[in-house]
Amino acid sequence: MEFTAAIDIMPLDALLDPQGKAVTSSMSNLGLSEITNVRIGKHITLKVTAASKAEAEQKVDEACKKLLANQIMEKYSFTIEALAEA
């Protein structure tokens, strides 16, 4: 079976996000002072072939831990959906 994964990687809440801080500061210059506490991360999509959704989740989790996310500085979450068969 083929699945698609949508992965979100964000800086840990306790860490400073310099990119997010710069964007937050720029919001008031654009007349958008109501927008605050911007945090900037990464969004990754990928396709995985696995026998089951549970196996696909395990593979994506392993990819996040080993390569995609720096767990010292980042947290991640993901969703998995089965691809429709043609």
Secondary structure, 3 states (H helix, E strand, C coil): CEEEEEEEEEECCCCCCHHHHHHHHHHHHCCCCCCCCCCCCEEEEEEEECCCHHHHHHHHHHHHHHHHCCCCCEEEEEEEEECCCC
